[in-house]
Each structure stands twice: as C-alpha cells, then as structure tokens.
C-alpha cells in the first residue's frame, strides 16, 4: 500500500492511503502522484518537503513536486544518469574514504546520528540541477551500503538534508503501529477488491478516531510522537471504557438500593 503522512513537530498523521494493484505496472507511483495532487496543506504551512524512498523517485513525480513549488528529498536508484551519460552508481565504488566527512544529523525524535557523507552538485538527466549526498553509517561500509540521496535543496548542508530524509522513517513506524496495535493486514476477507481496500483503510480510520478523541483534551502532550503513541491512546480508550462501565454498574446498584429502601 501507499501511505502519505504529514509530519511536523511531534505529529505524524496519515492523510491518504490506498492499496496497490499488484498486476498494474507503476501503480505505486500513480497513487503517490494522485495523493500529492489531492493534498491541500493548511493555511499556516510555509514549506512542504516531500520525502520518499527510491521506488517513488519517478521523473513524473519529481517534476510534479517542482510544479507544486515544493521541496523534495528522495533516495535515488543507482540507475540514474547524469547529463554526460554516466550513471550515478559509477561514482559510488570510486569514492575514496578520505573524501567522506562525519556529519551529525538529528532524528525526528531528537536523537543524534552521525554519518559519513560526501556531497556534490550535479545535473541529472531530465531533472536538472540537484544536490547529491552519499551517506554511510560506518567508515568501512562497502559501496552497496551507501545511501544515495538527491534533493533540489541546493543551499542546504549535508546534515540538514539527512535530517530531512530521516522523517521518512515515520512511514515505517506508522505501518508498524497499525499492524501491532490495530491489526492492519490481519483481517480475514475475500479477494474482493473493495473488501481488501476497506480492511486496509479501517485501521487508519480507527487511529484517527483515537486522535480526535484525545488530542484536544490535554493539548500537545498527547500528540502522536515517535514513541508509539497509538498504544497510549488505546490504553486511555480502554481506561475510559472501563471507567464508564464501572460508573454504570454503580448507578445501577444505587437505583436498586434506593428501591429497596423505599419498599422497606
């Protein structure tokens, strides 16, 4: 499935979700582009940065983001070409270790992560001027473990670009929460396409109901963060249901006790 998540401060809100048709070629990118077109940002939003993995880095998608005047930070497949005809993968094996520098990045939850990075400005085929960042966690990582990140942020530093890309991990956390806490993908349904779609969408709708019930009561401190807030919202919901049941039982016995007293 394709999930579009809006992340800011401590919030991580799913705003669009759709299952992928496995037999339809390129359906993932088609859904992703349609979600971007349909997304209406709030009036207080000043900047939008679209972050995605390499599977979503299609030329049409990146051009759409530029037309919307948004910023993009994408992991890029190694089959991309420069304007001179060479592939991006050609620069990875020949990158000397001495050329990579350690840079500190900030995770969405505030933790620090250091990477060995190499940055350069280049022109990619059909994309134009971009900034390419090669990153690796350890100094002795091989070429296959180097992440290639491409962005249209031409003036940003290496740490800023990697910090922006770190927000993509929120998609994985969101799917993990829905699978563990709301049984996403575990519903027993037939092969009917509409039923499969509803089985995927219902857990997300349940999470939005939890968020609507509790996010406004105590303010920002109940905002969904990176520490699995779905489980805290479920715990609060369970406590409220149990408390309501206790109150009903108590009221029931009070009425009965009152009736006994009146009859005596």
C-alpha positions in Angstrom: 0.0 0.0 0.0 1.0 3.6 -0.4 0.7 5.9 2.6 1.0 9.7 2.6 1.9 11.1 6.0 2.1 14.7 7.2 4.8 15.1 9.8 5.5 18.2 11.9 6.7 18.8 15.4 5.5 15.6 17.2 2.7 14.9 14.9 2.6 12.0 12.3 -0.8 12.0 10.7 -1.8 9.7 7.8 -3.6 11.9 5.3 -4.0 9.4 2.4 -3.8 5.6 2.0 -4.5 3.2 -0.9 -3.7 -0.4 -1.7 -1.5 -1.2 -4.7 -2.8 -3.3 -7.5 0.0 -5.9 -7.9 -0.8 -6.6 -11.6 -0.8 -2.9 -12.6 2.6 -1.6 -13.6 3.6 1.6 -12.0 0.5 1.8 -9.8 2.5 2.8 -6.7 3.8 6.0 -8.4 0.4 6.7 -9.9 -1.3 6.6 -6.5 1.5 8.7 -5.0 1.1 11.4 -7.6 -2.6 11.5 -7.1 -2.2 11.8 -3.4 0.2 14.8 -3.9 -2.3 16.5 -6.2 -5.2 16.0 -3.8 -3.3 17.1 -0.7 -4.4 20.5 0.5 -2.0 21.9 3.1 -3.3 24.1 5.9 -3.1 27.8 5.6 -0.3 28.0 8.3 2.1 25.8 6.4 5.1 27.8 5.0 7.2 25.0 3.5 6.5 21.5 2.3 9.3 18.9 1.9 8.3 15.6 0.2 10.5 12.7 1.4 10.3 9.3 -0.1 12.2 6.1 -0.9 13.9 5.3 -4.2 10.9 3.4 -5.5 8.9 6.6 -5.7 11.5 8.7 -7.4 9.9 8.7 -10.9 10.7 11.6 -13.2 7.0 12.5 -13.5 6.7 12.6 -9.7 9.7 14.8 -9.2 8.5 17.1 -12.0 5.1 17.3 -10.3 6.7 18.3 -7.0 8.6 21.1 -8.8 5.4 22.3 -10.4 3.8 22.5 -7.0 6.8 24.6 -5.8 7.6 22.1 -3.1 11.0 20.7 -2.0 11.9 17.0 -2.4 14.4 14.8 -0.6 14.4 11.4 -2.3 16.5 8.3 -2.1 17.7 7.7 -5.6 18.2 4.4 -7.5 21.7 3.8 -8.9 20.5 3.6 -12.4 20.0 7.4 -12.7 22.1 9.1 -15.3 24.0 12.4 -15.3 23.7 14.7 -18.3 27.0 13.4 -19.6 25.6 9.9 -19.9 27.4 8.3 -16.8 25.4 6.5 -14.1 25.1 7.6 -10.5 26.3 4.2 -9.5 29.7 4.8 -11.2 30.6 7.4 -8.6 30.0 5.2 -5.6 32.7 2.5 -5.9 35.4 5.0 -6.7 34.6 7.3 -3.7 37.8 7.5 -1.5 37.2 7.1 2.2 39.1 10.2 2.8 36.6 12.2 0.8 33.7 11.4 3.2 33.3 13.5 6.3 31.4 12.8 9.5 28.3 14.9 9.9 25.8 14.9 12.7 22.1 14.6 11.9 19.0 15.0 14.0 16.4 12.2 14.1 12.7 13.2 14.4 12.7 12.1 18.0 15.6 14.4 18.8 18.3 11.7 18.8 21.7 12.4 17.1 23.1 10.1 14.4 26.4 10.6 12.7 27.1 9.6 9.1 30.0 9.7 6.8 28.8 11.9 3.9 30.0 13.2 0.6 28.1 15.9 -1.2 28.3 17.4 -4.6 26.2 19.4 -7.0 25.4 17.9 -10.4 22.9 17.8 -13.3 20.8 14.6 -13.6 19.1 13.6 -16.8 15.6 15.1 -17.0 15.9 16.6 -13.5 18.4 19.4 -13.9 20.5 20.9 -11.1 20.3 18.8 -7.9 22.4 18.1 -4.8 23.6 14.5 -4.4 24.5 13.2 -0.9 26.2 9.9 -0.4 25.9 8.7 3.2 27.1 5.6 5.2 26.8 4.8 8.8 30.3 3.4 9.2 33.7 4.3 7.8 34.3 0.9 6.3 30.9 0.3 4.7 31.1 -1.1 1.2 29.6 0.5 -1.9 26.4 -1.5 -1.6 25.6 0.0 1.8 26.0 3.6 0.7 22.7 5.5 0.5 22.2 7.9 -2.4 20.0 10.9 -1.6 19.0 13.6 -4.2 17.3 16.9 -3.4 16.5 20.2 -5.0 17.7 22.0 -1.9 20.8 23.5 -3.5 22.0 25.6 -0.5 21.3 23.1 2.4 24.1 21.4 4.3 24.7 17.7 4.4 23.4 17.4 8.0 20.2 19.3 7.1 19.5 17.1 4.1 20.0 13.9 6.0 17.8 15.2 8.9 15.0 15.9 6.4 15.4 12.4 4.9 15.2 10.9 8.4 11.5 11.9 8.6 10.7 9.1 6.0 11.2 6.5 8.8 7.9 7.8 10.2 6.1 5.9 7.4 7.6 2.6 8.6 6.8 3.4 12.2 3.2 4.3 11.3 2.7 1.0 9.4 4.3 -0.9 12.3 2.0 0.7 14.8 -1.1 -0.1 12.7 0.0 -3.7 12.3 0.8 -4.2 16.0 -2.0 -2.1 17.6 -4.8 -2.2 15.1 -4.2 -5.5 13.3 -3.6 -4.0 9.8 -3.5 -6.7 7.2 -4.8 -9.4 9.6 -8.5 -9.1 8.7 -9.9 -12.2 7.1 -11.6 -11.0 3.9 -12.2 -12.4 0.5 -10.3 -11.5 -2.7 -12.9 -8.8 -3.5 -11.0 -5.6 -4.2 -13.4 -3.3 -2.3 -13.3 -5.5 0.8 -9.5 -5.6 0.7 -9.5 -1.8 0.4 -11.8 -1.4 3.4 -9.7 -3.8 5.5 -6.6 -1.6 4.9 -8.3 1.7 5.5 -10.3 0.8 8.6 -7.3 0.6 11.0 -6.1 4.0 9.9 -9.6 5.4 10.4 -9.6 3.9 13.9 -6.4 5.7 14.7 -7.8 9.0 13.5 -10.8 8.4 15.8 -8.4 7.9 18.8 -6.6 11.0 17.8 -9.8 13.1 17.5 -11.0 11.9 20.9 -7.8 12.6 22.9 -5.5 15.1 21.1 -7.6 18.1 22.1 -8.1 17.2 25.8 -4.6 17.7 27.1 -3.1 19.7 24.2 0.2 19.0 22.6 1.5 16.5 25.1 -0.8 13.8 23.6 0.4 14.5 20.1 1.4 11.3 18.3 5.2 11.1 18.6 7.9 8.6 17.6 7.5 6.5 20.8 4.4 4.6 19.8 1.6 7.0 20.9 -1.0 4.8 19.4 -0.6 2.4 22.3 -1.0 5.2 24.8 -4.2 6.3 23.0 -5.5 2.7 23.1 -4.7 2.5 26.8 -6.6 5.7 27.5 -9.5 4.5 25.5 -9.6 1.2 27.4 -9.4 3.0 30.7 -12.3 5.3 29.7 -14.4 2.4 28.7 -13.8 0.5 31.9 -14.4 3.7 34.0 -17.7 4.2 32.2 -18.7 0.6 32.8 -17.9 0.9 36.5 -20.0 4.1 36.7 -23.0 2.4 35.0 -22.8 -0.6 37.4 -22.5 1.8 40.3 -25.6 3.8 39.2 -27.5 0.6 38.6 -26.9 -0.7 42.2 -27.6 2.7 43.7 -31.1 2.7 42.0 -31.7 -0.8 43.2 -30.6 0.1 46.7 -32.9 3.2 46.6 -35.8 1.0 45.5 -35.2 -1.5 48.4 -35.2 1.4 50.9 -38.4 2.8 49.5 -40.1 -0.6 49.6 -39.0 -1.1 53.2 
